[in-house]
Amino acid sequence: MILRRVAGIRANQLPVLRELSLHVVAPMVGHMETKAMATKSKKKSPAVPADVQQLIESPVTMQTLLDGYIEHMEQVGKSPGTTFSYKVELEGAVAEIGADTPLKLVTEDWVRRYFESDRAMKTKHGGLKSKLTVDKSRRVLRLALVWAVGKGWIESAPLPGADAPQVNSAA
């Protein structure tokens, strides 16, 4: 019997091979594989570290953050204009950082690079955005990341220096 195997590869996951059907040759693999060969190839793979396994099984990506935060805004009654404007800002951040990037892998450096990127700092025609507009872009991503902490998706918001939430200390 001939098996077909196709690699299910996503940017945020390790390659996963799935058997799709019997009696079919996989054109993208470029060779035929017998059932005996398939059985041999199912050797026990080395253990995957727990943190990597967690990312594979339940990845919360930048796209998940965008979708979840916008849904949250709608549920709490934000106006359609505010929701739309925040969605546009988050789409820019997601496009810059990567929609399939697991949220747990986003670092302060990645956020800083987005804050300093042309997408965040310049208009589509190449001119500099106003300080208010730049501050809004930063604020929207900051609010979404802090919201993700509240959801338990990440332990802390990866915000660079001055953008990190300040802890009030009673002195």
PyMOL commands that set and color helices and strands:
alter all, ss='L'
color gray80, all
select helices_A, chain A and resi 35-40+50-57+62-75+80-97+103-105+108-115+118-121+131-151+161-163
alter helices_A, ss='H'
color red, helices_A
select strands_A, chain A and resi 3-8+16-22
alter strands_A, ss='S'
color yellow, strands_A
deselect
rebuild
show_as cartoon
